[in-house]
């Protein structure tokens, strides 16, 4: 039975958007609530939400802060621990293990640590590797716990917010929903800690400058984010077609209600569907120099929009492109068939042309998967013409 939220404050209860895969971001203000180290006080309820979601056939990727707070708590008797970047990086390295240990203690499933920097996600090759790792962990029924690699990411640690990282991870794993657990109930028109007349905002259609103006700075001495970074993250997710919800992770009834599809918090709508956003990017982003040429059978299969490009359908390629580049796929008459992200560079594509997928590792000495271009990373000529009209001959 869903918890009764009827008597809670003045935030209306609304339906949670339907989802199968979500990214849940949990900040330091929930994991180190009293400032003396990590505690399961609020994490336990969030972990129960993750477990219940998994039992219902859903997938959750956790983006967790708390490493710096955990490291500082381990050294709290040493008065010389500073707060400059070098000290914070050392504390992050020290605190990663207890942070992961906390989530493992609260999870019946194996927990895997994934450390990322924004550079990892800006670099297309590392982006694909990170996505493959996270998808592989989900396929293995493992709970991925993602955190910024604060030990080496100086710039990211200085700016320091896992809210934006969570939005990037949501796009990375093709999530249906971004959940941001906060220490306040929702987005308010003004800071509710300072103004008792603050009014909650239940639904945001578009993150406009007026909406951004409602956000202040960091609300905690422990964490590095605030409502502004949450809205920045929601804007990134919206662009990728992913809605965001902001809710109070300290309120047990609110967290439990999420299991039953009820939200008491703020829903920030997506700008179109996730597929529309992805296809728009694949249609319009600049392609690498060169192309992959396919035979008649492969061209026909790709045109249906449900097939990946396998080595057997490739006739050859041209140009200089690398793993992770956006390439054009053409038929024997050089007519555009599709555009997509290649898992293999131009030299490898030439070696794989006409061969079976099971030969990839033997031919190259490694494998990035059976598909040269996966259907999830591809937009077909039909998709392109549907949005732009027929291409010129």
N, C-alpha and C positions, 0 to 999 in steps of 0.2 A: 504494500500500500504506500502511495506517495505521501510524504510528510505534508502536514497542513501548514500552508504559508499564508493563509488568509489574514492572520492577525499580525503579520510582520510589516512594520513601517508603512510607507505609502507607495511602494513600488509595485505596479501590477504584475501579476504572474502571466507569462506568455508561453507559447509553445516553443520548445527548442527546435531549431531547424533539423530536418532529418539528416542523419550521418551514418557512415559506415567506418570511416577512418578519421581520427581527430588528433590534433596536437594540443597537449595540455601544458601550459606554462605555469610554473610555481616559483615564486620569488623568495628571496631571503627573508622578507618580513613575515612569511608564513613558516619557514623552516627554522628560523632562529628568532622566534617571536620575542623572547625576553632578553635578547642580546648576550646570552651566556653560552651559546653553542646550539647545535642542532637538537631539535626536539620533535617527537612524533605527535605532539599535541594536535596540530592541524593536519599534518601529513598523513596520519592514519586514515582520516575520513576521505581524503583525496585518493589515497591508495585503494580504499574500498570501492570508490567510484570506478577506478581503473579496472579493478577485478570484476566488478559487476558488469561493466561494459564488455569486457572480454568474454564473460560467460554468456552474454547476449549475442555473441558473434561479431563484435566490433573490435577495431584495433585502435590503440592509443600509443602515440609517441610522446614521451615526457621530456620537456625542456626544463631543467632544474637549475636554479641558482643555489647558493649556499656554501660553496667551497671556501671562499674567503672568510666568511663568518665562522665556518667550522675550524679553519686553520688558526684564526685569531683566538678562538676559545681554547684550543690545545696549548697555546702559548700565553694564556692570559696572566700567568704569574711572572712573565718576563716583561718588565716595564719598558724595555728598550725597543720593542716591536713598533716600527713606525707606520705611517700611513701613506708613504710615497709609493710610486709605481713599483719599484723594485721589491719593496716589502710586501705589497699586495700580491705581486706575482708569486713570491715565495709562499705566502699564506695560501694562495690558490692551489699550488702544488701540494702543500701539506694537507689541505682540506678536501681534496678530491676523493680520497679513499673513504673517510667517514661519511661524506655525502652520499656516495654510492652505497655504502654499507647501510645507511638509514633506509633507502628505498628497497634494498634487498631484504632487509629484516621485515618490511611491510608487504612484501610480495611473495606469493607462493610460486611464481614463475621465475625462471632465471632473469637476471637483470644484466644488461650490457651497457658499458660506458662508451659514448661516442663524443669525442672532443673535436670541435670544429672552430674555425675562425671564419670571418667574413671573406677572407681571401680564398679559402677553400671553396666557398660557394660562388665566388665571382669567376674563378677559373673553371672553364667549361669541363675540362677533363677531370679535375678533382670533384667538381659538382656531380658528374655522372658516377664517379667512384663512390662518393658519399651516398648518393641515392641508391645505388646497387646494394651497399652495405645495409642501409636502413630497411630496404625492402626485404633483403635476405634475412635480417633479424626477425622481422614480422612474420615471414614465412616459416621460420623455425620456432614460432610461438614464444619469442623472447621479448621482454619489455625493454626497448631502447631508452636510455636516459642520456639526453644530449645536453652538453654545456659548452660554453665558449672555452677555447683553450687559452685561458687567461695567462698561463705561464709564458706564452710566447707572443700573444696578441697585444702588444703595447697600446696601439691606438684604440683597439676595441675595448680594452680594459679601462682606459681613461674615459671613453665615452660610456662604456660599461652598461649595456642593458641587454638582457636576454629576451625582452619583449620583441624586439626587432628580429633577433635570431629565430624566435619561435615562428614568426611570420614567414621567414625565408624557409625554414624547415617544413612548414605547412605546404608551401608551394613545391618544395623538393620532393615530398612523399605523396603529392596529389591528395592532400587531405580534403575532407568535405567541410571541416569546421575547425576553427581556432578557438580554444578555450583559455582565457586568461584569469587565473585565480588571483584576486587582490585582497587587500585588507579593508576595503570599503565596499558598500553594497552595489554601487553602480557609478556611472558617470553622472555628475551633478552639474548644474549650470554655474555654480560657484563652489569653492572649497567648503565641504560640509564641516570640516574640522574648525573652520574659522567663522563661518556664517550660519547661524541656526535657521535662517530662512532658505537655505539651499534646497533646490528641487531636483529630484532624480530624473534622468532622461532614460526612458525605457527602450526607445528605438531610435536609431540614427540611420537615415536613408543614405546620406552622403556626408563624408567628413569635410566640411567646409571650413574656411578660416574662422567663422563664428563658432563652430564646434570646437576647433583647436583652442580658441581663446578661453574656453571653459576650463581647460586643463592647467594645472600649476606645475611646479617642479617635483622633485623627489619628495615622497611623503614619509620617508623613513631614514634614520641614521644608519641602518644596517644595509639596506638595499641601495641600488644606484639608479633605479628607474622611478617613474612616477606615472601619473595619468597621461601626461603628454606622450611618453614613449609608448604607452599602450595604444593611444590613438594613432601614432605613427605606424605601429605594427598593424593595427586594424586596416589602415589605409593601404599598406602593402598587400595584405591578404585580400582586401576587396578588389584590388587591381588584378589579382590572380583568380578572381571568381570565388573566393572563400569568405563566408561570413565569420564574424568574430563575436564572441560573447564575453562580457566582463562581469564577474560575479564575486561575491564575498567568500573566499576560501576558508574563513574562520567560522562561518556559520554552518553548523552541521546540517540543519534542515535544508538550507539552500543547496548544499553539495549533494545531499541525498535525493533531492527533487530532480536534479539533472539526470539521474538514472532513469526516472520515469518520464523524461522528456519535458520537464517543466523548468522554466527559467525565471528566476527573480534576480534581475540585474539589467544590464544594457545589451541589446542586440544591435550590432552594426552590420548593415546589409552588404552583400557583395555587389560589385558592379558587373552584373551579368553572370552567366554560368562559368564554372571552372573550365569546361571544355571550350567555351567561346573565347575566354581569355587566352588559353594556351594556343588555340588555332590562330587567333589574331596575331600572336607573336610569331608563330611559325610562318604565317603568310607574309608578314611584312618585314621581319628582321633581315638584314643583309646576309646573303649566302656567301660561303667561301668560294674562292676561285676554283673552277672545275665542276665536274658532275660525275654521277654514277649512271652508267648506261645499262638498261635491263632488256631482257628478251620479251617477246609478245606475251607469253604466259604470265610472267611476273608483272608486266604492265597491266594486264587485265585483272590480276588478283589484287594489286595495289589500288586500282581504281574503285574496287568495291569497298574500300575503307576499313576492312577488317583483317587485313593480312600484314605481316611484317615482311621486310625485305630480307630474304635469306641468300646465302652465297650462291646457291644453285641457279637463281634467276638472274644473276649478274653477268653481263657480257664483258664489261670492262669499265674503265674510268679514265678521267683526265684531270689535269690540274694538280694543285698542291693543297690538300686539305688534311686535317688531323682529327684524331679522335675527339668527339664533342663538337665539331664544327657543324653548322647548318649547311647542308648540301642540297643541290637540286638533282632529282632523279628523272632521267629522260629515257624515251624509247629509242629504237634503232634509227628512227628518222629525226632524232634530236628534239622531239616534242616533249614538253614538260608533262610529267606524270604525277610527281609529288615533290614535296620538300620535307626534309627531316634531319634529325641529329644523328650523325653517323657514329657508330661504336668503334669504327676502325678507320685509320688513315688511308690516304690514297695508295701508298705502296702495298699495304696489307690487302686492300680491296682488290688490287690487281692480282695478287697471289691467290686470293680466295675465289675469284670469279669462276663460276661453273662447278665449284666443288660442293661436297655435302657438309652440312654444319658440323657433323661429328668429326670431320677432318681438321677443324680449325686449330686445335691445340697442337696436333702433329705438324701442321704446316708452319705455324707461327712460333710455337714454343710457349704460347699462352692463349688464353681465351677471355674475352669480355662478354661472352654469351653467344647464343646460336644465331641471333639476328644481327645483320649489319646495321639496319635501321628498324627499330621497334615501332609497331603501329601506334603506341602511345606517344611517340616522339615524331609523328608524321602528320602532315596535312596533305590531302590529295587534290588533284586538279578539280575534282567535283566540288570540294569544299571551297577552293579558291574562287571558282566561277560563281558559286552560289552567293558569295558576298560581294564580288567585284564585277560580275558580268563576264561574258565569254572573253577569253584571252585573244589578242590579235593573232592572225595566222603568221 
